[in-house]
Amino acid sequence: MIELDGVGREYETGGGTVAALADVDLQVDAGELVVVLGPSGCGKTTLLNLVGALDVPTSGTIRVAGKDLTATSRAALAAYRRSTVTFVFQTFNLFPSLTALENVRFGADVARRPDAAAASREVLERVGLADRAGHFPG
């Protein structure tokens, strides 16, 4: 389960403080599918970066599977990202010399996951790309 309670994220700019998110409450149950939809600049990426522990909120609490990410050390957050979080960024940063399967497996190999091969194939199957496992980007 993912829970956000009163989450806010502000950024300092040359023109002052910008509130990317303000007082967000959200609960996503295990297995639930949620779509984050909105116009450019409304905070979608900020929200996902916070839940994925790529950023920290300026206010509020984020819990994932009961773990309070806002009260977690940087080292523990890095371990959480390595073991739990997977991102597909808007701009694909794929290795052109690696196949789709090898690109997916790269992070699992770096994390020394013993199930890297099977987990990577499963990811491709889940997103409907198993038939492209041996293909190169582009």
C-alpha positions as CSV (number, residue, x, y, z in Angstrom):
1,M,0.0,0.0,0.0
2,I,1.1,3.5,-0.8
3,E,-0.1,6.3,1.6
4,L,0.5,10.0,1.3
5,D,-0.6,12.2,4.1
6,G,-0.5,16.0,3.7
7,V,2.4,15.8,1.3
8,G,3.9,18.9,-0.2
9,R,6.9,19.7,-2.2
10,E,8.3,23.2,-2.8
11,Y,11.2,24.4,-4.9
12,E,13.2,27.5,-4.6
13,T,13.7,29.4,-7.8
14,G,15.2,32.8,-8.7
15,G,11.6,34.2,-8.5
16,G,10.8,32.7,-5.1
17,T,9.2,29.6,-3.9
18,V,7.1,27.4,-6.2
19,A,4.7,24.8,-4.7
20,A,4.8,21.8,-7.0
21,L,2.5,19.8,-4.6
22,A,0.5,21.0,-1.7
23,D,-1.3,19.0,1.0
24,V,-1.7,15.8,-1.1
25,D,-3.5,12.9,0.5
26,L,-3.6,9.6,-1.4
27,Q,-4.0,5.9,-0.7
28,V,-3.2,3.2,-3.2
29,D,-4.0,-0.4,-2.2
30,A,-1.7,-3.3,-3.2
31,G,-2.7,-4.4,-6.7
32,E,-4.7,-1.3,-7.4
33,L,-4.0,0.4,-10.7
34,V,-3.9,4.2,-10.6
35,V,-3.4,6.7,-13.5
36,V,-1.8,10.0,-12.7
37,L,-3.2,12.4,-15.3
38,G,-3.0,16.2,-15.7
39,P,-1.5,19.1,-17.7
40,S,2.1,19.8,-18.0
41,G,3.5,21.3,-14.8
42,C,0.7,20.1,-12.4
43,G,3.0,17.9,-10.3
44,K,2.7,14.4,-11.8
45,T,6.5,13.8,-12.1
46,T,7.1,15.4,-8.7
47,L,4.5,13.0,-7.1
48,L,6.1,9.9,-8.8
49,N,9.6,11.1,-7.8
50,L,8.5,11.4,-4.2
51,V,6.8,7.9,-4.1
52,G,9.9,6.5,-5.8
53,A,12.2,8.1,-3.3
54,L,14.1,10.1,-5.9
55,D,13.1,13.2,-4.0
56,V,11.9,14.1,-0.5
57,P,8.8,16.1,0.4
58,T,9.0,19.5,2.2
59,S,6.0,18.5,4.3
60,G,3.8,15.5,5.0
61,T,4.4,11.7,5.3
62,I,4.9,9.0,2.6
63,R,4.5,5.4,3.6
64,V,5.0,2.4,1.3
65,A,4.1,-1.0,2.6
66,G,4.0,0.5,6.1
67,K,7.5,2.0,5.8
68,D,7.8,5.7,6.5
69,L,10.0,7.0,3.6
70,T,10.1,10.5,5.2
71,A,11.8,9.1,8.3
72,T,14.3,7.0,6.5
73,S,18.0,7.6,6.0
74,R,19.5,8.4,2.6
75,A,21.3,5.0,2.6
76,A,18.1,3.2,3.4
77,L,16.3,5.1,0.7
78,A,19.0,4.1,-1.8
79,A,18.5,0.5,-0.7
80,Y,14.7,0.9,-1.1
81,R,15.1,2.2,-4.6
82,R,17.5,-0.6,-5.6
83,S,15.3,-3.4,-4.3
84,T,11.7,-2.0,-4.8
85,V,11.4,0.8,-7.3
86,T,11.4,0.6,-11.1
87,F,11.0,3.7,-13.3
88,V,10.4,4.1,-17.0
89,F,11.4,7.7,-17.6
90,Q,9.7,10.0,-20.2
91,T,13.0,10.1,-22.2
92,F,14.2,6.6,-22.8
93,N,17.8,6.3,-21.7
94,L,18.5,2.9,-23.3
95,F,21.9,1.5,-24.1
96,P,21.8,1.2,-27.9
97,S,24.2,-1.7,-27.9
98,L,22.0,-3.8,-25.6
99,T,18.8,-5.6,-26.4
100,A,15.5,-4.8,-24.7
101,L,16.1,-7.7,-22.3
102,E,19.6,-6.6,-21.6
103,N,18.5,-3.0,-21.0
104,V,15.9,-4.2,-18.5
105,R,18.3,-6.6,-16.8
106,F,21.0,-4.0,-16.5
107,G,19.7,-2.5,-13.2
108,A,19.0,-5.9,-11.7
109,D,22.6,-7.0,-12.6
110,V,24.1,-3.9,-10.9
111,A,22.0,-4.7,-7.8
112,R,23.3,-8.3,-8.0
113,R,19.8,-9.7,-7.9
114,P,20.0,-13.5,-8.1
115,D,16.8,-13.6,-10.1
116,A,17.8,-10.9,-12.6
117,A,17.2,-13.0,-15.7
118,A,13.8,-14.3,-14.7
119,A,12.7,-11.0,-13.2
120,S,13.7,-9.1,-16.4
121,R,11.8,-11.5,-18.6
122,E,8.8,-11.1,-16.4
123,V,8.9,-7.3,-16.6
124,L,9.0,-7.5,-20.4
125,E,6.0,-9.9,-20.3
126,R,4.1,-7.6,-18.0
127,V,4.4,-4.6,-20.4
128,G,3.7,-6.7,-23.5
129,L,7.2,-6.6,-24.9
130,A,8.3,-10.2,-24.4
131,D,8.4,-10.7,-28.2
132,R,10.9,-7.8,-28.5
133,A,13.4,-9.1,-25.9
134,G,16.1,-9.7,-28.5
135,H,15.5,-6.4,-30.3
136,F,17.8,-3.3,-30.0
137,P,16.4,0.2,-29.4
138,G,15.5,2.4,-32.3
